[in-house]
Amino acid sequence: MAKKLYILSSGAGGTQYMTTEALQALEECEAVVGYRNYVKELKELIGDKPVFMSGMTKEIARCQEAINYAKDGKTTCIISNGDVNVFGMATLITELMDEQQLWDEIEVISVAGVTSFLATASRIGAPISQDFAVISLSDKLTDINIIDKRVRNCLDADMILGIYNPKSKKRILPYQNFLKALSEGEERIAIIASHVGRDKEKITVTTTTDLIAQDIEHPEVTMSTLIIVGNSQTRHTSNGQVLTPRGYLNKYEMSGELKA
């Protein structure tokens, strides 16, 4: 099969979180499709390849354009920030390919990436070393009642929680519901991260009490923000980082022997 379409993860931000596989795919491709801001970040790597860019809410048009390039015989990359399967372009490309029955014509290759959730965790210590869930608070495509249920169930299960797309200027109710769910439990460590991997990167370690107190006016919580909420065992280390221990030292002596 000669025709290829890469769904390419560009990582958390900039180029530092791109994998070797992603860089190789970008070099191989003959046409590039993507959200305008993400494509601009990769302009030096893209060079003079043909590029189709568009803005927010144009996801279907971008995906269809990428499919069309591939149908025309061009090895194509569609750029997806973070990881293509974490609120990225993999689902829509797959849906469109299936709807149009193009599996025998185009080979689709998903290229994994480092998400802002993982990148933030690496920046701040070891905060996600137990079971976790990642939830988007955007109710553009998901019913708000389902979002609320997922948040509450994860908090009730004492899971570490990653929150994407917490709020925008107009979309605040899912975030308010999230804060209400937080207020019904004990205080937890919270990490607020913005623009991870970019020049404007900012990571703040705070508490759920702070999030609740500042409500929708919290200056660091926007659509560009990731929030990580620790579980009941998450704590600060002596040097100010964040740790959610796996439980090794509960079970083993420092020598490595099992505790009696």
VOGU-3710 file (C-alpha; in Angstrom, 3 decimals, decimal comma):
1> makklyilss> 0,000/0,000/0,000  1,740/3,164/-1,246  -0,528/5,863/0,181  0,234/6,871/3,769  -1,426/9,156/6,273  0,400/9,809/9,523  -1,582/11,059/12,510  1,405/12,725/14,087  1,681/13,607/17,776  3,759/16,754/18,224
11> gaggtqymtt> 4,002/16,366/22,001  3,140/18,739/24,807  4,456/21,921/23,223  7,181/23,246/20,985  9,409/20,466/19,655  11,198/19,098/22,725  8,559/16,430/23,423  8,458/15,054/19,873  9,544/11,434/19,574  12,084/10,076/17,114
21> ealqaleece> 9,238/8,361/15,264  7,375/11,671/14,938  10,446/13,451/13,581  11,012/10,654/11,045  7,376/10,768/9,925  7,495/14,536/9,513  10,644/14,219/7,414  9,053/11,531/5,237  5,776/13,315/4,597  5,125/15,387/1,475
31> avvgyrnyvk> 2,207/17,434/2,828  1,297/18,730/6,280  -2,129/19,509/7,738  -2,855/20,980/11,148  -4,235/23,573/13,509  -2,544/26,883/12,720  -0,739/27,391/16,035  0,660/23,852/16,134  1,912/23,985/12,553  3,691/27,291/13,199
41> elkeligdkp> 5,588/25,715/16,094  7,034/23,152/13,687  7,783/25,490/10,770  11,543/24,894/10,870  11,001/21,130/10,705  8,325/21,379/8,004  10,426/23,510/5,680  8,864/24,155/2,275  6,422/21,237/2,277  2,836/22,084/1,217
51> vfmsgmtkei> 0,813/23,013/4,309  -2,927/23,256/4,972  -3,730/25,200/8,147  -7,002/26,228/9,763  -8,250/27,511/13,099  -10,331/26,249/15,984  -13,569/24,290/15,295  -12,325/23,287/11,797  -11,313/19,765/12,782  -13,472/17,937/10,238
61> arcqeainya> -12,178/20,106/7,386  -8,568/19,517/8,443  -8,989/15,774/8,716  -10,741/15,561/5,366  -8,019/17,657/3,752  -5,388/15,278/5,132  -7,304/12,292/3,753  -7,629/14,024/0,383  -3,871/14,679/0,206  -3,240/11,006/0,955
71> kdgkttciis> -5,809/9,902/-1,653  -3,894/12,000/-4,196  -0,800/9,948/-3,448  1,044/12,331/-1,140  2,467/10,895/2,067  0,713/13,158/4,538  0,971/14,167/8,203  -1,864/15,649/10,191  -0,474/17,301/13,319  -2,101/16,601/16,659
81> ngdvnvfgma> -0,769/18,282/19,805  0,091/16,053/22,756  -0,868/12,513/21,806  -3,214/11,747/18,918  -5,353/9,488/21,111  -5,690/11,913/24,037  -8,403/14,296/22,830  -6,545/14,416/19,522  -7,115/13,739/15,840  -6,892/9,925/15,866
91> tlitelmdeq> -10,583/9,429/16,578  -11,851/11,734/13,816  -9,438/10,449/11,177  -10,455/6,892/12,054  -14,155/7,761/11,892  -13,809/9,464/8,509  -11,693/6,650/7,100  -14,276/4,132/8,242  -17,211/6,207/6,989  -15,616/6,518/3,552
101> qlwdeievis> -14,323/2,917/3,478  -10,781/3,911/2,616  -8,873/1,268/4,547  -7,830/-0,591/1,391  -6,624/2,643/-0,213  -4,737/4,503/2,542  -2,470/3,210/5,287  -3,093/5,201/8,473  -0,245/5,287/11,000  -0,719/6,812/14,454
111> vagvtsflat> 2,456/8,205/15,988  2,376/8,397/19,780  3,397/11,501/21,709  4,197/12,877/25,161  1,121/14,615/26,526  1,155/17,699/28,758  -0,111/15,436/31,573  3,013/13,273/31,330  5,344/16,186/30,650  4,045/18,103/33,676
121> asrigapisq> 4,459/15,055/35,890  8,097/14,731/34,822  8,690/18,387/35,641  7,339/18,281/39,183  8,520/14,985/40,672  6,521/11,752/40,685  2,887/12,789/41,177  1,096/10,206/38,998  2,677/6,952/40,148  -0,640/5,310/41,080
131> dfavislsdk> -3,840/4,793/39,083  -5,014/7,916/37,319  -7,679/9,187/34,946  -7,580/11,987/32,394  -10,813/13,899/31,778  -11,660/16,831/29,515  -14,160/19,307/30,965  -15,144/20,496/27,512  -18,833/19,741/26,975  -18,651/20,668/23,307
141> ltdiniidkr> -18,808/17,003/22,291  -19,562/15,251/25,606  -22,700/15,668/27,700  -21,988/17,636/30,867  -23,778/15,067/33,026  -21,391/12,372/31,823  -18,402/14,617/32,543  -19,692/15,316/36,067  -20,267/11,602/36,690  -16,768/10,679/35,554
151> vrncldadmi> -15,158/13,351/37,742  -17,084/12,291/40,845  -16,463/8,596/40,296  -12,730/9,159/39,904  -12,542/11,291/43,038  -14,612/8,747/44,966  -12,196/6,031/43,801  -9,239/8,081/45,124  -7,665/8,296/41,678  -5,158/10,901/40,566
161> lgiynpkskk> -7,030/13,134/38,160  -5,776/15,037/35,116  -8,119/17,769/33,894  -7,879/19,091/30,345  -9,790/22,091/28,946  -10,994/23,262/32,378  -12,785/26,414/31,258  -13,013/29,152/28,672  -14,516/32,631/28,897  -17,982/31,317/28,054
171> rilpyqnflk> -17,778/27,671/29,145  -17,573/27,706/32,925  -20,288/25,360/34,246  -18,285/22,104/33,909  -15,433/23,731/35,843  -17,800/24,971/38,532  -19,201/21,453/38,861  -15,640/20,117/39,112  -14,879/22,551/41,934  -18,064/21,540/43,729
181> alsegeeria> -17,005/17,887/43,550  -13,602/18,842/44,973  -15,257/20,753/47,815  -17,090/17,633/48,954  -13,837/15,783/49,707  -10,679/16,345/51,679  -8,051/18,809/50,536  -5,639/17,467/47,928  -2,496/18,722/46,282  -3,211/20,342/42,921
191> iiashvgrdk> -0,805/21,193/40,103  -1,668/23,893/37,581  0,363/23,789/34,358  0,156/26,091/31,357  2,016/26,151/28,019  4,117/23,124/28,945  7,158/22,814/26,699  6,860/26,370/25,420  8,666/29,565/26,386  5,694/30,659/28,509
201> ekitvttttd> 5,642/27,421/30,528  4,387/27,886/34,080  3,769/25,157/36,640  2,302/25,973/40,050  1,836/23,583/42,956  -1,149/24,515/45,099  -4,162/22,839/46,739  -7,743/22,065/45,875  -8,677/24,574/48,603  -7,004/27,301/46,546
211> liaqdiehpe> -8,822/26,220/43,389  -12,160/26,231/45,183  -11,554/29,602/46,871  -10,669/31,387/43,628  -13,529/29,744/41,727  -13,798/30,814/38,067  -11,585/33,852/38,671  -8,410/31,832/39,173  -5,902/33,696/36,972  -3,952/30,585/35,998
221> vtmstliivg> -6,882/28,422/34,906  -7,748/28,812/31,213  -8,272/26,645/28,146  -4,477/26,341/27,914  -4,273/24,889/31,408  -3,822/21,348/32,648  -4,751/20,576/36,252  -3,487/17,515/38,097  -5,228/16,621/41,353  -3,369/14,169/43,551
231> nsqtrhtsng> -4,959/11,346/45,512  -5,117/10,953/49,301  -1,497/9,742/49,410  0,039/12,494/47,289  2,439/14,634/49,310  5,286/17,123/49,099  8,893/15,981/49,192  11,493/17,730/51,351  12,762/19,650/48,308  9,313/20,893/47,296
241> qvltprgyln> 8,443/18,400/44,590  5,309/16,243/44,511  5,225/12,513/45,206  2,515/9,888/45,063  4,372/6,837/46,424  3,729/3,431/44,909  4,050/1,769/48,306  7,515/0,203/48,077  8,670/1,452/51,458  5,480/0,206/53,096
251> kyemsgelka> 6,284/-3,317/51,957  10,084/-3,457/51,817  12,965/-2,537/54,086  15,581/-0,129/52,747  17,731/-3,208/52,147  15,126/-4,536/49,702  14,005/-7,310/52,020  10,298/-7,800/52,723  9,148/-6,286/55,987  8,187/-8,758/58,663
//
